[in-house]
Amino acid sequence: MRKYRPDFLIRLANGDMLVLETKGIDDEEAQVKRRYLDEWARAVTAHGGFGRWRHAVARRPGELRDILAEATV
């Protein structure tokens, strides 16, 4: 995969950034993307110059409320 554009970038009320992906199927491509996204979020957060970054994947619309609640903890 050469280019990556997340489905949503959300600035949370606490200032953190959340990269939100929406996926109906958890195939191999989605799993690889999630591993790289986890690595990227940890690295950019560790750098310290761009704030704190998190990531999440929603497989069903009903998960969004829980994802957002957990991300603000």
N, C-alpha and C positions, 0 to 999 in steps of 0.2 A: 504494500500500500504506500503510495507516494504522498498523497495529500490527505489530510484529515481535517474534517470540519465537524465539530460536535453539533448535535441537534440543538442544544440550548446551553448558553452561558448565563448563569444566574448570580447576581451579586446579592448575598444574603444580608439581612439587617445588621449582623455583627461584623460586616465587612469582608467576610470570607467569600471566595468564589467557588461555585459549584458547577462542574461540567456534568450535564445531565444527558444521558443517552436513552433513547426509547427503542426497545427491541422486542419484537413479538416472538422471535425464535432465537434460542441461544446456540447458534451454530459455531463451528470452529473459528470462522472469521471474527465473530463477535467476541469470542473468548480471547483471541490474540489481541484484538483491539483493547479489550479491558485490561489485559496484563501490561501493555505498553502505556495505557492511560494511567494506571496505578503508578508505574515507574516515573512517568512524567510529572504527575501531581506531587509525588514525594520529592523529586529533585527540585522542582520550582519552589516548593514550600521551603525546603532546606536552604536554598539560595538566600532567601530572606528579603530580596528586593522587590518581590511582586506579591507579597501578602501570602495568606494561607489558602491553599487550593484543595478541593475535595472532588470526588467524582462519584457518580451513582448511575445505575441502570434501572429503568422502569420497564417492566415487561407487561404491566397492565395499568390502565389509567388510575385505578383505585390505589395504587402504591405511591402516587405522587405526594399525597398529604403526609404519609409516614416518612418518606425520603426527606422532605423539606423539614419536618419536625426533628428528625435525627441529625440533619446537617447543621442545625442551629445550636446543638448541644455543645 
